[in-house]
């Protein structure tokens, strides 16, 4: 299979990049920054704000569940977005599709911050919230794959994984600013002010990132790799159809390679926040602001490790590095998870978050190059996006719920066991894959 992929990829030497490195960095990481900024502000608002603002009052539990259902809508929309934007990214070009995906995602996010409440317009309020959330997921579905291709297809020889780490850097940046925004609002506003209008501020502020991203992306040139394919008229008519009929094995391998990364991130953020702030004996009884501070500090480790992982993947190969990192994740899940997180000691919990999110940086960093390299140019946008977003359903969307259920019924050790099992699946996918560092895009 890998030989087939290698043969179908353009074997000519890499074209000289026509976009400056600065433009590539900003244009590729801004979308991922918005994605993770949006993820955290929406997840937080879905628990503490939306049940009161967008759903009929009566049963608080029912309102919370309905609110969390809108959070899950984005995961359903993401694979649809990857097929939609992937189609145009592989048919029309990376540049125009990246502009469209960012605009879709950005407008949807800002609209959420402007929506009237249930008290104002009744049942139309949650319907509009669900529609805006679907729009976010749709845009996100096409965002990451295009950003990864923008970076890797503009990369100099032997620096593709380092360049591929640029969009990955958007994740810790977005996460850091999301936490920082909520901490700032908690200091400046009363609870009443926050519930009345303060929660809208982060959604509306995301427009600044969108404007910056659009400005940079509109000024980009098409990637040299796609420009060559377009000039030769080698685009396929239906990229998704070609992907699933000719590159199904690569798609499955890519999905499972990404599985552990998504599971780890959502356990380290959503689940750890839920467990740490829950009252004793169910959780640790920490204040929300204390945990936000811990996560903000720990996410620095995430950001530092991303480019380091990209550099190592260029030097030693993607497969070898990812096998070592995934093995370390299994050790962390089985030997470190329960003793540190379950200790109740703030210092040890901080160490748990720092180790876990640093591992997240190491496993996330190479993905910007690894997933695109699995696919030939004519279906690369669709293939990388689809693998990435299907993995989000299998890993991200269910991880916090499974972890919470396991901890409540069997104990904290089994949450670590669950993470180890997901990492083991990724390890198997890596073992059956081939090294892609040497392939020419």
C-alpha positions in Angstrom: 0.0 0.0 0.0 2.8 2.4 1.0 4.5 1.7 -2.3 1.3 2.6 -4.1 1.2 5.9 -2.2 4.8 6.6 -2.9 4.4 6.0 -6.6 1.3 8.3 -6.8 3.0 11.1 -5.0 4.9 13.5 -7.3 8.5 12.2 -7.2 10.1 15.4 -8.5 12.2 17.4 -6.2 10.4 19.8 -3.9 9.5 23.1 -5.5 10.9 26.2 -4.0 8.4 27.8 -1.6 6.9 31.0 -2.9 5.3 32.1 0.4 7.5 33.6 3.1 8.0 31.5 6.3 6.4 34.3 8.4 3.2 34.2 6.3 3.1 30.4 6.4 3.5 30.4 10.2 0.7 32.9 10.8 -1.7 31.6 8.2 -1.4 28.0 9.3 -1.5 28.4 13.1 -4.3 31.0 13.3 -7.1 28.5 12.4 -5.9 25.9 14.9 -5.6 28.7 17.5 -9.3 29.6 16.9 -10.3 25.9 16.9 -8.9 25.3 20.4 -9.9 28.8 21.7 -13.4 28.0 20.5 -13.3 24.5 22.0 -12.6 25.6 25.5 -14.8 28.7 25.6 -17.7 26.7 24.2 -17.2 23.7 26.5 -17.1 26.0 29.5 -20.1 28.0 28.4 -22.1 24.8 27.6 -21.8 23.8 31.3 -22.2 27.0 33.2 -24.0 29.5 30.9 -26.0 28.0 28.0 -28.4 25.9 30.2 -29.6 29.1 31.7 -29.5 31.3 28.6 -30.7 29.1 25.7 -32.9 26.4 27.2 -36.3 26.5 29.0 -35.9 26.6 32.8 -37.3 23.8 34.9 -35.1 20.8 35.2 -31.5 22.0 35.5 -30.1 18.5 34.5 -32.2 18.4 31.4 -31.1 21.9 30.4 -27.4 20.9 30.9 -27.8 17.8 28.8 -29.4 19.7 26.0 -26.6 22.2 26.1 -24.0 19.5 26.0 -25.8 18.0 23.0 -25.1 21.2 21.1 -21.4 20.8 22.0 -21.5 17.3 20.4 -23.0 18.7 17.2 -19.6 20.0 16.0 -18.1 16.5 16.1 -20.8 15.3 13.8 -20.3 18.2 11.5 -16.5 17.9 11.3 -16.3 14.9 9.0 -18.9 16.5 6.8 -16.8 19.6 6.7 -13.7 17.6 5.8 -15.5 16.0 2.9 -16.9 19.4 1.7 -13.8 21.6 2.1 -11.5 18.7 1.2 -13.4 18.4 -2.1 -12.7 22.0 -3.0 -9.2 22.0 -1.5 -8.2 19.1 -3.8 -10.2 20.4 -6.8 -9.8 24.2 -6.7 -6.9 24.9 -4.4 -5.6 25.2 -0.8 -5.7 29.0 -0.6 -9.3 29.7 -1.5 -10.5 26.8 0.6 -8.6 27.9 3.6 -10.2 31.3 3.4 -13.7 29.8 3.1 -13.2 27.4 6.0 -11.8 30.1 8.3 -14.7 32.4 7.4 -17.3 29.7 8.0 -15.7 28.9 11.4 -15.2 32.5 12.4 -18.6 33.9 11.5 -20.3 31.0 13.3 -18.3 31.6 16.5 -19.0 35.4 16.5 -22.7 34.7 15.9 -22.9 32.6 19.0 -21.8 35.6 21.0 -24.6 37.7 19.5 -27.5 35.3 19.8 -30.6 36.4 21.8 -31.7 34.3 24.7 -34.5 31.8 25.1 -36.3 34.4 27.2 -36.3 36.8 24.2 -37.1 34.5 21.2 -38.2 31.2 22.7 -37.3 27.9 21.1 -35.7 29.7 18.2 -32.7 30.5 20.5 -31.5 26.9 21.0 -32.2 26.1 17.3 -29.9 29.0 16.2 -27.3 27.9 18.8 -27.3 24.4 17.3 -27.1 25.9 13.8 -24.1 28.1 14.7 -22.4 25.2 16.4 -22.9 23.1 13.3 -21.3 25.9 11.2 -18.3 25.9 13.6 -17.9 22.1 13.1 -18.3 22.4 9.4 -15.5 25.1 9.2 -13.3 23.2 11.6 -13.6 20.1 9.5 -11.8 21.8 6.6 -9.5 24.0 8.7 -6.8 21.7 10.1 -6.1 19.7 6.9 -5.8 22.9 4.8 -3.5 24.5 7.4 -1.3 21.4 7.6 -1.0 21.3 3.8 -0.2 25.0 3.7 2.7 24.4 6.0 4.0 21.1 4.6 3.6 21.9 0.9 5.5 25.2 1.4 8.3 23.5 3.5 11.9 23.3 2.4 13.4 19.8 2.0 14.1 18.0 5.2 12.1 20.5 7.3 8.6 19.3 6.5 7.7 18.1 10.1 9.1 21.3 11.6 6.9 23.3 9.2 4.0 20.9 9.9 4.3 21.8 13.6 3.3 25.5 12.8 -0.5 24.8 12.7 0.0 22.5 15.8 1.3 25.5 17.8 -2.1 27.1 17.4 -3.5 24.6 19.9 -1.6 25.6 23.0 -1.9 29.3 22.0 -5.7 29.0 21.6 -6.0 27.0 24.8 -3.9 29.5 26.8 -5.8 32.5 25.7 -9.2 30.8 26.3 -8.2 30.1 29.9 -6.7 33.5 30.3 -9.9 35.2 29.0 -12.1 33.3 31.5 -9.7 34.1 34.4 -9.7 37.8 33.5 -13.5 37.9 33.3 -13.8 36.2 36.6 -11.7 38.9 38.2 -13.3 41.9 36.5 -17.0 40.9 36.5 -19.5 39.7 39.1 -21.4 36.5 38.6 -24.4 38.4 37.5 -22.5 40.5 34.9 -20.8 37.4 33.5 -24.1 35.5 33.1 -25.8 38.6 31.6 -23.2 39.6 29.0 -19.6 38.7 30.0 -19.8 35.2 28.6 -20.3 36.8 25.1 -16.9 38.6 25.1 -14.7 35.6 24.2 -16.9 34.6 21.3 -16.9 38.1 19.9 -13.2 38.6 20.5 -12.4 35.6 18.3 -13.3 38.0 15.4 -9.9 39.6 15.9 -8.1 36.3 15.2 -10.3 35.7 12.2 -9.6 39.1 10.7 -5.8 38.5 11.1 -6.1 35.1 9.6 -8.1 36.2 6.6 -5.8 39.1 5.9 -2.8 36.8 5.8 -4.5 34.0 3.9 -5.9 36.3 1.2 -2.3 37.5 0.4 -0.9 33.9 0.1 0.2 32.3 -3.1 -1.1 28.8 -3.9 1.2 26.0 -2.6 3.8 25.0 -5.2 2.8 21.3 -4.9 -0.9 21.9 -5.7 0.0 24.5 -8.4 2.0 21.8 -10.2 -0.9 19.4 -10.1 -3.4 22.0 -11.2 -1.2 23.1 -14.1 -1.0 19.4 -15.3 -4.8 19.0 -14.8 -4.4 16.0 -12.6 -7.1 16.8 -10.0 -9.6 14.0 -9.5 -13.4 14.6 -10.0 -14.6 13.3 -6.6 -11.7 13.3 -4.1 -13.7 11.6 -1.3 -14.7 8.7 -3.7 -11.1 8.3 -4.8 -9.9 8.4 -1.2 -12.3 5.6 0.0 -11.8 3.4 -3.0 -8.0 3.7 -3.6 -6.6 4.9 -0.3 -8.9 3.3 2.3 -6.0 1.6 4.2 -4.1 4.9 4.5 -7.3 6.6 5.8 -7.8 3.9 8.5 -4.2 4.0 9.6 -4.2 7.8 9.7 -7.4 7.8 11.8 -6.0 5.4 14.4 -2.6 7.1 14.5 -4.5 10.3 15.6 -6.8 8.4 18.1 -4.5 8.5 21.2 -3.7 12.2 20.7 -7.3 13.2 20.8 -8.1 11.0 23.8 -5.1 12.3 25.7 -6.0 16.0 25.1 -9.6 15.7 26.2 -8.8 13.7 29.3 -6.1 16.2 30.2 -8.4 19.1 29.8 -12.1 18.4 30.1 -12.0 15.4 32.3 -9.2 16.7 34.6 -11.1 19.9 35.0 -14.3 18.1 35.9 -12.6 15.7 38.3 -10.4 18.4 40.0 -13.3 20.8 40.6 -15.8 18.2 41.7 -16.5 18.2 45.5 -14.8 15.6 47.7 -15.1 12.6 47.7 -16.3 12.5 44.0 -13.4 14.8 43.0 -10.6 16.9 44.5 -12.5 20.0 45.5 -10.2 22.5 43.9 -11.5 25.9 42.9 -12.1 26.4 39.1 -9.7 29.4 39.0 -6.9 27.3 40.6 -7.3 24.6 38.0 -7.4 27.1 35.2 -4.1 28.5 36.4 -2.6 25.1 36.6 -3.8 24.3 33.0 -2.4 27.6 31.8 1.0 26.8 33.2 0.9 23.2 32.0 -0.1 24.2 28.5 3.3 26.0 28.2 4.9 22.6 28.2 2.5 21.6 25.4 3.6 24.6 23.3 7.4 24.1 23.9 7.2 20.4 22.9 5.4 20.9 19.6 8.3 22.3 17.6 10.7 20.0 19.4 8.7 17.1 18.2 8.7 18.4 14.7 12.4 18.8 14.7 12.9 15.2 16.1 10.5 13.8 13.5 12.6 15.4 10.7 15.8 14.1 12.2 14.8 10.5 13.2 11.7 9.9 11.2 7.9 10.2 12.0 7.3 6.6 12.7 10.2 6.0 15.1 9.5 9.1 17.1 5.8 8.4 17.3 6.3 4.8 18.5 8.6 6.1 21.3 6.1 8.9 22.3 3.1 6.6 22.2 4.9 4.1 24.4 5.7 6.8 26.9 1.9 7.7 26.9 1.1 4.1 27.9 3.6 4.2 30.7 2.2 7.6 31.8 -1.4 6.2 31.7 -0.6 3.1 33.7 2.1 4.2 36.2 1.7 8.0 36.7 -2.0 8.8 36.1 -3.6 7.6 39.3 -0.7 8.4 41.8 -0.4 12.0 40.7 -4.0 13.0 39.8 -5.5 11.0 42.6 -3.1 12.4 45.3 -5.2 15.5 45.9 -1.9 17.4 46.4 -1.9 20.5 44.2 1.9 20.2 43.5 1.5 16.6 42.3 -1.7 17.4 40.3 0.3 20.3 38.6 3.0 17.7 37.8 0.4 15.4 36.3 -0.9 18.2 34.1 2.5 19.3 33.0 3.7 15.8 32.1 0.4 14.9 30.3 0.2 18.1 28.3 4.0 17.9 27.4 3.3 14.4 26.1 0.4 16.0 24.1 2.8 18.4 22.5 5.1 15.6 21.6 2.4 13.4 20.0 0.6 16.3 18.3 3.6 18.0 16.8 4.5 15.5 14.1 0.8 15.1 13.0 1.0 18.1 10.8 3.4 16.3 8.5 2.6 12.6 9.2 -1.1 12.6 8.2 -0.7 14.7 4.9 2.3 12.4 3.9 0.0 9.4 3.9 -1.9 10.7 0.9 -1.0 11.7 -2.7 -1.5 15.4 -3.7 -4.8 14.9 -5.5 -6.6 13.6 -2.4 -4.3 15.0 0.3 -6.6 17.7 1.6 -9.5 15.3 1.9 -7.5 12.4 3.3 -5.7 14.3 6.0 -8.8 16.2 7.0 -11.1 13.1 7.1 -8.6 11.0 9.1 -8.1 13.8 11.6 -11.8 14.5 12.1 -13.0 10.9 12.2 -10.5 10.4 15.0 -12.1 13.3 16.8 -15.4 11.4 17.0 -13.7 8.1 18.1 -11.4 9.9 20.6 -12.4 13.4 21.5 -16.2 13.3 21.6 -16.5 10.3 23.9 -13.3 10.5 26.1 -14.6 12.8 28.9 -17.8 10.8 29.2 -16.1 7.4 29.2 -13.5 8.7 31.7 -16.1 10.1 34.1 -18.1 6.9 33.9 -15.1 4.7 34.6 -13.9 6.8 37.5 -17.4 6.8 39.1 -17.9 3.0 38.7 -14.4 1.5 38.9 -12.0 4.1 40.1 -9.3 6.5 38.7 -6.9 3.7 37.7 -9.4 2.6 35.0 -9.4 6.0 33.5 -5.6 5.6 33.0 -6.3 2.1 31.6 -8.7 3.5 29.1 -6.0 6.0 27.9 -3.5 3.2 27.7 -5.9 1.1 25.6 -6.4 4.0 23.1 -2.7 4.6 23.0 -2.1 0.8 22.3 -4.5 1.1 19.3 -2.4 4.0 18.0 0.8 2.0 18.6 -0.5 -0.9 16.5 -1.4 1.6 13.7 2.1 3.0 13.8 3.7 -0.4 13.8 1.8 -1.4 10.6 2.5 1.9 8.9 5.7 2.8 6.9 8.0 5.7 7.4 7.0 8.8 5.3 9.9 11.2 5.9 11.6 10.2 2.7 8.6 10.7 0.4 8.4 13.7 -1.9 5.2 15.6 -1.9 
